[in-house]
Amino acid sequence: MKEPSLSSLALQPARVYTTSNLNMADYFDSSGKKSNSIVVSGRAVRVLEPDVCDMQIVLECKPKMTAQEAKDSVIRREDYVKQVLANFFCRESDIEITHMLQPTSVTSKDKPETQYIFKSEFWVKMRRSSSSVGGEGGGSLVGRASDVHNVLMEKVGPDFVSVSSPLVFSHSNELMQKVRSEVSSAAVLDAKKKALHVVKNLSQENRSTIKLANHGLPSSISENDFSEKVDKVVDSANKSWSELHRRASCRIEAEFLCTFDLKLSTSKAKLNSAGLK
């Protein structure tokens, strides 16, 4: 007994199946040619919170009589700022410090004289660790930045230290590459789920058992759409840190067209009854 072929069934040429037409039994294309494959669209979306926060901390002394006195006044407090940042899981490699000595004219006893102001600027990149829940780098970026700000205001004093506002939130390259890969894989998996649904309908229509070939792996994948979108923030200086963090989230969306080859599946019992082994 000859095993039936796919071409002898009602299966028609490959076409694209999306959520809207997944249940339609229209398998024709413009060529009218029969095919042993189907093309299915798969889609995935993920909204990604930022994992990097850039903040600027400035230490600045009041005018001092000598340059050395001004420098010493700031350097003493600089070590404390470094310790606070370390306590909130900021890596030393993510901290850049610049120093600036500025002469200034001050009137003393009705006579102008030159005094000095020394300034330390900390450019800090605060990261959200992958083990942020209960581990190193714990807590949200906004929470940790707020804690750093509050400790410095309390211990160093607003007359000596300031934290720039607004904060700048962004995504690390490592995280973006990881999530792009995850979204792409999820889109292909979505296509496979749709393909299995189509195959089930085809099997019922043709009273035959049709399965995906190649262990369910697509024979070809093409990118139909891939987009990354972050909201544009207007007047960021008047936005809260929480609002800036929320608006910095990135929406990653992918859609792929996947071709799946099909095969007939005949049980061993049917083969034996037909005299085939």
VENZILIN-V173270 format. One record per residue. SS is DSSP state (A for helix, B for strand, O for the rest). Layout:
ss->[SS,SS]
//
This chain:
ss->[O,O,O,O,O,A,A,A,O,O,O,O,O,O,O,B,B,O,O,O,O,O,O,O,O,O,O,O,O,O,O,O,O,O,O,O,B,B,B,B,B,B,B,B,B,B,B,B,O,O,O,B,B,B,B,B,B,B,B,B,O,O,O,B,O,O,A,A,A,A,A,A,A,A,A,A,A,A,A,A,A,A,A,A,A,A,A,O,O,O,O,A,A,A,B,B,B,B,B,B,B,B,B,B,B,B,B,B,O,O,B,B,B,B,B,B,B,B,B,B,B,B,B,B,B,B,B,O,O,O,O,O,O,O,O,O,O,O,O,O,A,A,A,A,A,A,A,A,A,A,A,A,A,A,A,O,O,O,O,O,B,B,B,O,O,O,O,B,B,B,O,O,A,A,A,A,A,A,A,A,A,A,A,A,A,A,A,A,A,A,A,A,A,A,A,A,A,A,A,A,A,A,A,A,A,A,O,O,O,B,B,B,O,A,A,A,O,O,O,B,B,B,B,B,B,B,B,B,B,B,O,O,O,O,O,A,A,A,O,O,A,A,A,A,A,A,A,O,O,B,B,B,B,B,B,B,B,B,B,B,B,B,B,B,O,O,O,A,A,A,A,A,A,O,O,O,O]
//
